[in-house]
Amino acid sequence: MTPASPPSTASSSASASSRRTRVVIVGAGPAGLTVANILRTASVDCVVLETETRAFIEQRPRAGFIEEWAVRALERRGLADRLLEHAQAHGEFEFRFSGGRHRFPYGELSGRHHFVYPQPLLVTDLVRAYADDAGGDIRFGVRNVELHDIDTDRPSVSYTDPETGERQHLDCDVIAGCDGARGVTRTYMPSEHSTVARHDYGVGWLALLAEAPPSSDCVVFGVHPRGFAAHMARSPQVTRYYLECPPGDDPEDWPHERVWSELRHRLSADGAPPLTEGRLIEKRVLDMHNYVVEPMVYGRLYLAGDAAHLAAPIAAKGMNLALYDALLLGDALVAYCTTGDTGGLSEYSASSLRRVWQYQEFSQWLSDVLHGASSGDPFRAGAATARLRRIFESPAAAVAFAELYIGKDIDC
């Protein structure tokens, strides 16, 4: 039985041009492309469907911090050559609060680092590896993607071809839903089968990209009564900034001078160098909220990445969770398609959700730290400062924080 929302169009799919493949992957983000590359390397036939163009997904601004375990897992699969050649390694960040600067050497404490490599570059590498180098089948610009019979052993996916306007039909064994928070695959999870846990942080972040060299050699978190602010290098010429703002705020209410004035106030600290200002090439407001779909599987549909769980960028966990899902799911699909072993697929949702909930809890904890000073609540502000001081004064608390921040000891 096909889920009721959105409705299946059996009559149109029956007359569509059909083809069979083992796996259909909906979505060409980091999760979908990683799964596709793993399958292609193992000679498992698959098709990737993407509603956007190749140029769009290779330029769309997204996250840039990849945890070391994820980089090493990609490296073992031959998918990290350009990343390792061009990415910067970061092992410390700086908190600025109460007028002071406080460096936190999480790399030294955990033995792991972050790699700064913007998501569009990773997507470009993964598309090239799958489509250009390995000849994988990826179809851009598709429309009206629909899933059929996912609770049977004969699932399929139909879509409209952007060039001909004709319906195409892909029969398959498994569907990987990797189409993000706004994608269609998650809507096929029936409410009686799954739950969606949600959390709204009640704050917004103004996400900014500035054509300006970084003003610090590391990530900077500013905890300030006027609101949280952050500085994150993206390249030698471009810097990512965040400013806490009301949820739903209009980016046009933040002209150039207001943005830089707030950044100067919120990132100020004794001895801190002045910010290097530049033209703002991106301004958008992100409402801070999370959700988790549980389980991440229904029938022959397996969700991965933001289609299954959304992590606000508070702790830079979203792309890392997507890669974690993809590595688990890709290996499980290879085992199933090559040997018939269903163990990995059976354990996929539970295995992924253990990591998802650990990262969600850490993001909520860090949000309390970052937003406490600006909450207007003296108790929350005092508790946030106490947490900050503890990680600088207690070696045990520092190590625990560092290992959660970098996602240490994940085996993929």
N, C-alpha and C positions, 0 to 999 in steps of 0.2 A: 504494500500500500504506500503510495506516494504521500508525503506530508501535505497537509491542507494549505499551508502558506509558505511560498506562493504556490498557486495551483499548477499542477502538471497539465500540459497541453498534449494529450496523447494523440489527438487527431492530426495536429501539425507535425509532430515528431514522426508519425507513421509514414508520412510522405517525404520526409527529409532524406537527403543523401547520407548514406550510412558508411561507417568504417569501424573496425574493431581494433582496440588497443588494450593492453593490460591495465594501465593506470591513466586516469585523467587527472591532471593537476590544474585546479582553478586558481589563478593568481600567480603573477611573476614577480613577487617580491623576494626578499632573502630566503624565506621559508620555502616557497614553491620552487625556486630555482635551485636551492640546495638539494631538495628531494629529487628534482629532475636530473641533476648531475650525478647523484649517487646511483639512480636507476640506470642512466645511460652508460655509466662506467661498467655496470654489471650486465649490460646488454638486455635490460628489461625494457620492452616497448612502452613508451608513454607519450602523451601529448599535453602540452601546456597551453592553457587558454588565458588570455589577458585582455581586459577591456580597454586598456590604454595603449598608446603607441610605444614603440621601443624608445624613441627619442624622449618621450615624457618620463618613463620610468628611470631612464638613465640620467635625468636631470632633476628629478623631484627632490627637494630638500628634506632630509630626514636625519636620523640619529647618526652619531659618529664614533661612539665609544664601544669597542668590542673587547670583551674579557679574554684573557690569555688562553683559557681552556678552549674557547671557541676557535680562536686563531689556530691553535695547535691541532684541533680536530679537522679544520679545513685544510691545514697543511698536509696532514696525513692522507687526505683524499686528493691532493694535487690541486687544490683550489685557492691557495693563498700566496702564490708566487709574487704577484704585483703588490698585494697587501704588505708582505714582509719587506719588499723592496722600497716602498714609498711611505708606509705608515710610521708615525712617531710613537714611541713607547713612553707612557706616563706611569709614574709610580708614587706620586704624591700630589696632594691638593692643599689648598689653604682655606681655612675658615677665617672670616673677618667678622668679629663681633665685639661689642663694648669698646670700640675704638682701637682694638688690637689685631695683630696678624698672628695666626696660629697654623703652622705647617703640620701636616699629618702624613708621615711616610708609609703609606699602606703597602707599597711594594716591598720595602724592607721588612715590614712586619709579617706579610703574608707570603713573600717569595714569588708574587705574581704581579703582572702589570696590565694596564689597559693599552690597547692600540687605538690611536686616533686615525680613523679611516672612514670618511663620510659614506653613508649607505649608498648614495648614487654610484660611487666608484665600485663598491662591492657588487652591486647589481650589474653594472657594466661588465665586470670581470666574469660573473656567473653566467650572464647571457652569452658572452663570447665563448666561454668554455663549453656550454651546452649546445648552442645553435651553430656558431661559426666553426669551432674546432671539431666538435663531435657530430655535427649534422643533426642535432636533435630537432624535433618538431615543436615549434612554438608559434602560436597564432595570435597576432596582435589585433587590437581594435574590435574584438568580437562583441556582439550585442545580445541582449535578452538571453543570458545563460539560464538554463533550467536543468534541474536534476530530476531523474525519473527512477522509480523502483529501487530506491536505495536500501529498502528493508528486505530485498530479495537477493538471490545470488546472480541476478542479471541486471545490475544497475546500468544507467546510461546518462549521458549529458547531451543536451542539444543547445544550439546557439545559432545566431544569425551571422552569416558571413558578411563582413563589412564591404566587400567589393561587389558581390553579386546580389546581396539582399536575400539569398536563399537560406533556408534552414539546413543546418548540418547536424548529424547525429553520430555520437561516438558511443558504441557499446564497450563495456569494460568490465573488469573484475572489482576494481576499487576506485573510489574518488577521494582525492586529497584536497580538502577545502583550505586553501592558503590565500584567500582573497581579502583579508584584512577586516577591519572593524565595520566598514561600509559595504562589504561584499554580500553576495547572495547565499553562499553555502550555509552560513550559520542559521539563516531563516528556515532551513529544512530540518532543524532539530526540533522534534515535536515537544511541546511544553509538558506533556505527561511523561516524557522520557527523561528530560534534562531540567536542571535548575540553572538560573543565571544569578549569581551573587554579584551585587553592585555596591560600590562605595563612592560617594561624592565628597571630595575634599573641601568644597565650598570656596575655592580660590581659582583664579585664572593666572596663567603665565603669558605675558607678551613675549613671543619668540621672535628674536631679531637676528639677522645676519648683517654684519657690517663689513664693508670693504675697508678694512683696517688691520694692520698687523696686530697680533696678540699683545696685550699689555702686561702679561705675566708669563712665566715659563711653565705654569701649571693651571689647572682648574681652580677657580676662586668661587667660594660660596659666601655671599654677603648676607648675614643675618642682622636685620635692621628694623627698628620700630616703624619705618615708613614702608616696609615690605621687603621680601626676599629679592636678591639679585644674584646673577651668576655670570661668570666669564669662562668661556671654553674655546680654546684654539681649534680651528678647523683646518687651517693651512697657514703658511707664512704670510699670506695676504688677506685672509678672511677669518673673522672671529664671530663665534656664536655668543649672544647675550640673552639672558632671560630677566624679565622684571615681573614681579608679582603684581597683579591687577585684579579688579573685580571680574568674576566670571561673566562672559558675554560682553565684555567691554569692546568698543569699536576701535580697531587699530588706527583709524584715521584721527582719533582723538589724541594720538601720540605722535605729534610732529617731531622733527629732528631735534630741536633744542630741548623739548620736554624730555625726550628719551635720554639724551646725554646728561642733562641736569640730574635726573633721577639716578642714573648709573653712577655719576660722580658721588652723589650723596650716599647711596647704599653700599658702594664698594670702597668707601673711604676708610682709611686706617692709618695709624702712625707709621711713617716710613714707607707707605705704599707709593709706587711710582704713579704719575698721572696717566689716565686712560688715553690711548691713541684713538682719536675719533676718526670717523670716516662715513662715507655715504651708506645709508641703510638700504640694502637690496632685498630685504624680506621683513615684513611685519605681519604677524598673525597671532590671534589670541587662542590659547589652548585652555579649555576648561579641564581642570584636574579631576579625573575620575578613573576608576578601575572597574573591570568586571571579569568574571570567570565563569565559563560554561562547563558544567560538570554533569555527566562525563563528556569527554571530547569526541565521543564516537557514537554513531547511531547506524546500525546495519553495516553497509559498506562505505559509509562516509566517515572520514577521519579528518578532524579539524586540526589546524596547526597555526601558530603565530597569533596575530591579532584577531583572526576569525574565532579563536577559542578563548582568548584572554587578552585583556588590554591592561597594560601597566603604564600609568602616567609617567612622564619623563623625569620624575623626581629623583630616581636613583639610576637612571640610564639602563634599565633592565629590559626594555621592550624588544629590541633587536636581538639581544642575547637569548631571551626566552624563545624567540622565533627560531633561532639557529639550533637551540637545544631540541625543540620539537622536531625540526627537520632532520637532524641527525638520527634521532631515535626512530622516527617514522620511516626515513629512507632505508635504514638498515633492516627494519622489520619487514618492509615491502619487498626488499631483495630476497630475504629469507623465504617469504611466502611465495613469491613468484618463481623462484628457482628451485626450491626444495619442497614446497608445500607446508613448511613449518609455520604455524600460526601463533607460536608462543609470543613473539615480539609484538604482533598486532594485538593480542589479547591483553598484554601488559602495558601497552602504549599509553593509554589515558592515565592510569594510576601512576605510572612512572613519571610522566610529565607533570602531573598535578602536584606531586610532592615538591618539585622545584618551583612551580608556579606559586604555590602558597607561601613558600619560604621567601620568595622575592616580593610578593605582595605585602607580607608582614613587615619586611625590612623597609619597603617604600613608605608604608604608613608610619613607621617609627621615625624615619628620616624626615618625613613631612612635618611631623610634630616639632622636630628640631628646627627646621628651616622656617616654619611659619609661626612659631610660638611668639616671637617678639612682636610681630605685627598683628596678632590676633585680637588685641584690645582686651584680653583677659589676663590680669596680672598673675593668676595662678599658672596658666599655660606658659606664659613668658618665663616665669621663674623656673618651672620644671624643664623647659627647653634649655635654659642656660645651665642648669645642673647636669643635664645629659651631656652637653658640650664639654663642660669642665671635666666630667668623669673620664671621657675618652682620652683626655690629655694628661690626666693625673693618675689613672689606674692602668698599669701595663696589661692586665688581663682584659679589661674593657676595651683597650685599644686593639689588641689582637683579634678579639671577637668581632669588633666593628670592621676591621680591615678585611677579614676573611669573608664576611657577608658582602662588603662593598665590592670585592673583586670576584665573588662567586667561586671561591677556592674549592678544589678537590671534587670536580665533576668529571666523571669518566664517560667520554663519548667516543 
